[in-house]
Structure formats: C-alpha cells, structure tokens
Amino acid sequence: MLSIRSLSLLLALGALSAVEAAPAKKGAKAKASGQTQQATAFEQAQQIPQGVSTATDGSTILDMTAMVNNLPLRFKVSAPADQFTTDSGVTGATQAANATGTLGLNILLHGDGGQSFFDFPNQAVQAGLAGVAVLAPDPNLFWGGGSGLDRTDGVAHAQAVADLVATVMPQVVAFDAAKVGFTGVSGGSLLLSGFLMPAHMAQFASAGQQSQVLLNCGGLAPQVAVSADNAAALAATRVHFQSTQQELALLQPAIPAAVQAYEQIATDAGLDAAAVGALQTLDNSPNGGHCEFDEKDFVTGVQLMADSYSAVVQGGNGVLAGTDVNVLNPVPGNENLVFSGAS
C-alpha cells in the first residue's frame, strides 16, 4: 500500500481501537487465547462523529454519509452557511435543492488510510471553489480498493464519486456544476487518473464547463477505455502532476507513464505542444519524501498544495503558497521525471 508518513491519523484511529468486533467462537482454545478481531480502518472511522462544524475561514462544514450505488460515501462540504439547502439541517441555510450557486467545488480524494479526509486541507473557500472531501468506501480506506497500483474497485468507486456530485451534492449545497475540480492525494490520485478522469471527465469538462485536476504524489495511466466524449473533455481539462524528489519507488515509473498517457490524449485531440503545455504541467522539484511538498512532512506538504490550488491550476502564477517555488513546467519535453532517491 502507499505509505502515510504522518502518524496523526493513526493516533486518532488508535484511540478508537478498543471498538473491536467480537471474535468468533472457536472453542475453548480460541477463547483462552484472548484473540480479538481488530476493527477495520473504515469501521474505526465511523466512530468519529459527523455533523456540523466551523472551517478555518469561518465557513460551515457539513460532514455526512449518503448511500450511492450501494456504497456508503461519507463526505464533507465546506461553504458559507447560506449556500446550504434548507433540507441539509445547517443553521442559516437558505437554498432550495438543486439550486445553482455561485461557488464551484474542489473535491479532494485522500490517500490510503484517509489522513487528508480528516485533515480536510481544502476546507477554506478558494478562488470561487468550496471545499469537498470524500472518504473511500473501503475497509482499508483505499480509493479504488486493492493495494499498491492494483485498484480492483476503481471502476465502482469512480462511478460513485461522479454520481455523488450529480445526485447527492445538489440536495445538500448550491453550487455551479460548470465549475467542479478535483484534488488527489496519493491513492486518491490513482483513482482520479486511473479511473475517474478517463471514464467521467465529460461530466465535468464538456462545453461551457471548466475543470481542473491537481494530482499530488500519485498517478496512473488510464485503466479503462477513454470514450470520444471523455477524450474531448480531457483535452480541455487543466491537469497538474506534483511529485517530489524522493517519491515512493513504485510510483516513480507510474507517474511519468500517466503524464505521457494524458499528453497523448491531448495530442490525439489535435492540440499542439504549446497548447498541451499550457493545459498540462508537472513538477517534482521539492526535496522531500512521499507527499512532502514542503520538504518537511506529509500533512503540511498536502496542506501546502491545497493552499496553492488556485495558483497552480486556476490560472495563477504557479508559485507555491509562502515560497518562491514555481511548479508550472509544461509537460512536453519534461515527461521523464528524474528522481534523486526513494522514500
């Protein structure tokens, strides 16, 4: 599995480890052994309360679960209180279901284990986008299930995320469906690039829509067929791949392969090198380990990229927040990332 370098989520879930499933009875010998069955990461996560709280920028966070395609999708959405629907239960909500709001969405898919869902680094409204984070409906909290680069439930999970945005989110908050972007972190980036982008991007980046995808510390070439309408949408989607000098060993070949695959999709759609370079960028200059974009830590590195979303993929200058590091390197001519080590 993709490692998580911060221990904060593990500590949080460790406090819940006493919530364990009762062991199956296997006779006196098993009973004497004192063996118990550890609760899964998903089960432990459910012990963390949901509800309403306040975001770092004063917005309102609603944390709730909806069944989508028979999968329990827990998600958080952060927006001004008056942008929630009156059916959401948020105090101060004023919107009707399916109302079009002024804000778009930046939807974050966390890495393996769920750290970034609980941290919710994109919770502040930024450049017209409200923050959303979604928890993987998987026992290990892996987006796409499986492990490593083999995401065996990727098709189902990608479909569930797409349907969450289409059918559930409009019942909760008013937003502009023509402005929906994504952030991937580690395993979340695998789900986005391997499954959601090739199979569902037409939902988010067709004519009249604007979408951006920030793929942090992970990437897969498409694992499913790319239809003509999705290929056309991808040729209009702003994509940035962000890695580090000491990326995980198994990701070091996977990320360049994803970069090349998405470049080819844009090229096949008729874009020349200059157009591709304006649309697709990449960087791995930070001298850190997996997701340590600030060269310090997983959590603070992911937060740095969340704070820099607008600067990187919404037409900004590409300089990471609070630094002088510009990450906007065009993909053409820079596809073969060079790493200095492995974490």
N, C-alpha and C positions, 0 to 999 in steps of 0.2 A: 504494500500500500504506500501511498505518498506520505512521507513523514511530516508531522507538525512540530515545528521547533519550539513553539511556545507551550508551556505547561499549564497555562491558566485555565483552559477548558478542562483539562484532565483533572485538575484540582477541584474545579467546580463539580464535575461529574463524580469525582471520587467521594465527595461529601454525600453523594446520593447512593453510594454503593451498598448501603445497608438495605436498600429497597431491592430485594432479590426474589426471584421466583422460587417457590417451594420446590425442593428436589423431589424427583420421582422416587417412590418407594421401591427399593431393590433388595428387600430382606434385611436381616439383622446386620450383616456385614457392611452393607452400604450405609445403614443408619449409624453404625458405630464409627464409620469413617469421618462423619461430620461434613461430608461434601455438600456444597450448595451450588446452585446454578446461578452464575453471575447474570444480572440483568444486562440486556444489550444496550449499546450506546443510545439507540432510538428510545428504548424504554426509560432509560435514565433521563433523557432529555425531556420526556413528557412530565417528569416530576418538577421541572422548572416552571413556575406559574406563567400563564398567559394573561392577557388583559391590556389595560391602557397605562401608558407611562409618558414621560416627557423626554424629548430628544435634546441633544446638545445645543441646538439652535432655537429651542423653545417650541418646536413643532410637537404635534401629538403622535405618539407611536401606538398603533393597534397591533397586538400580537394575537393571532387566532389560527384555527385549523379548519380547513374545508376538505371534504371528500371530492376528489377529482379523478374520474376514471377508476374508481375503487381504490385510490391511493390517498392516504391521509397527508395532505400538504399543509404543514404549518408555515405561516408566513408572517412577516412584519411589514407594515407600511407606515411611513412617517411623512406627515403633511400637516399644513395648518388645519386646526380643528374644523373650520368651516368648510373644508373641502371633502370631509367625510359625509357619507349618506346618513340620512336620519334613521335608517334601519341598522346602522353599524353599532349603535349604543354609545358612540363617542359624544361627550358633553360638548355642546356648541356646534354640532354638525348641522348643516343647512341644505345639503344637496339631495336631489332625488336619485334613485337608482338609474344607472345608465346615462347620467348627465355628463356632458363633455366639459372638462375642466380646463384651466389654463396651464396647469403643470403637466409635463410628461413624466415618465418613470425611468429610473435607473435600477434594474433588477439584478441583485447580486446572488450568485450561486457559490456557496462556500467550498472550501477544500475538504478532504477526507477527515471526518471526525466532527465537523460542524463549527469549528472555532469562530469563523467570521460571521456565522449566523448570529451567534450570541453577542459578539462584539458589535455587530451592525455598524461597520465603519462608514457606510454611505447614508447614515440616517439624516444628516443635515440636507436641507433643500439646497441644490447647487445648480446654478445656471438654468433655472426653469425646470429642473427634474426633481421629483420627490423620490425618496429612497425606499426600496423594497428589498427584503432578503427572504429567501425561501429555504426551508430545511429539507434535506433529501429524505424521501420516504423509504429508507433502507436501514436494516438492523445495525449496520456499522456507520450509518450516516455518510455513505459514499454516493455521490451523484453518479448515476448510471450503474450502481451496484458493482458486482465483480470485484476486481482488485487490479492494482497496477494500471496498465494501459488497456486491459481487457474489461470493458464496461458492458457487462452482459445484459443489463436492463436499460441501456442507453436510449433505445427507441421509445420505450414506455415512459421513461422519466422526461424525455424531451417533449413528448406529446402532452404530458400532464402540465408542464410549465406553460406551454403555449396555450392550453385550454384554461389554465388558471387566469391568465391575462385576459383571455377573450370572454370568459363566462362568469368568473367569480369576482375579479377585481372591480368591474363596473358596479357591482352590487354593494361595494364597500366604500369606494372613494371615487370622486370625479377626477378624471384625467383625460389628457389628449392622446388618443390612441395612435395618432400620427407621429408621436414623439416618445417611442419606447426604446430604450437602450439597455445594454447588459454589461455586467462586470463578472468575470470569472476569476476564481482563486484556486489554483492548483487543480484538484479533481473537478471543481466546477468549470474550469476552463476546458477540461477534457470533454465534459458533457456538452458544453456550448459548441466547441469547434468540431467535435466528432459527430454530433447528432442534431442539436437544435438548429444551428446555422444552416447546414445543408438541407434539412428537411422542413424548416418552418420560417425561413427568413422572409419569404414573400408576405407573411402575415404582418411583418414589421417594417419592411423597407420597399414596398411597392410604390407606384406613382403617387406623389403627394405626401409621402411619409419620409421621415428622417430617422435613421437608427445608427447607433454606434455600439461597438463591442470592444471592451478592454479585456484582453486575455492575459491575466497575470500568472506567471510561473506554471504554465501548462499549455499544451496544445496537441491536437490530433488532426491528422488529415481526415476528411470526411469518411465516416464509417458506413454511410448509407448513400444510396444514389441521390444525385442532385438533379432535380427536375429543372426544366427550362425556366419556369417562373421563379424558382428559388435561385437559380444561377443569375438571372437578371437582377434580382434583389440584392444578391451578394456583390454584384458589380456596382451597386450604388451604396453599399454599406461601409462606413468608416470603421476600420479594424486596426487595432494596435496590439502587437505581441510584446510583452515585457518579461524579461528574464533577468538573471544575474550571472556573474562570472563563475560562481560555484554552484550551479544548478544541480539538481538530482541527476545521477548518472543515467537513469532510464529515460529522463526527459530530454537529455541533450541531443539525441537524434530525432526525437518525436517532434520537438518544437520546430526545427528547420523544415522537417517534412510537411508540417501543417502550413508553414509560411509559403512554401513552394506550391502546395496544392491550391491555396486560396489565390495566390498570384496567378496561377494557370487559369483558374475560373474567370478572373477578371480579364485576363488576356484573351481568352476564348470568346469573351463577350464583346471584344473589339476595342478594349482600352489599350492605348499605347503606354510605353514605360513611364512617361511623365504623369499620365493620368493615374496609373496604378500607384505610383509613388506618392501621389497626393492623397490617395484613398487608404493605402496600406502602409503602415510603418512598423518599425521594430527596434528593440534595444536590449542589450544585456550588459551595459556598462557598470552597474553597481557591483562593487567588490564584496558581495555577500553570498550567503548560502540561499537555500530554497526560500523564495518569497521575501528575503531580507533586502528589500529595495533601498532601505535607508542605511544598509551595511551594519545593522545592529541586531534586529530581531524580526521574527515572523509577524507578530501582531502590529508593531509600529511600522514595519515595512508595508504591510497591506493597508494600514491607515494612510500612509503617505500617498499611495496610489489612489485611494478613494478621494483624498483631498485634492488630488491633481487630475481628476477625471475630466473636468471641463478644459483644463489646459492641454491635455493630451489628445482627447478625441472630439471635443466640441469646438474646434477652430481656434484654440488658444495657442500660445507660443511654445508649448511643449516642455516648458521648464517645470520640474517637479517642485511642489509647494515648499517654500522655505529653503530652497537650494539654488545652485546655478547649473544644475544638470539638465541638459536638453536631450530628450529621448526620441525626438522625431527624425529618425533615419529612414529614408524611403526603402521599401523592400527591394525593388530592382537593384541588383548589384551587391546587396548585403544579405542575401538569403542564407548563406552558410555561416551561421553564428559560430564564433570561436570562444571556447570556454577555457578558463585557466585551471580549473580543478573540479571537484565534485563534492557535494555535501551529503 
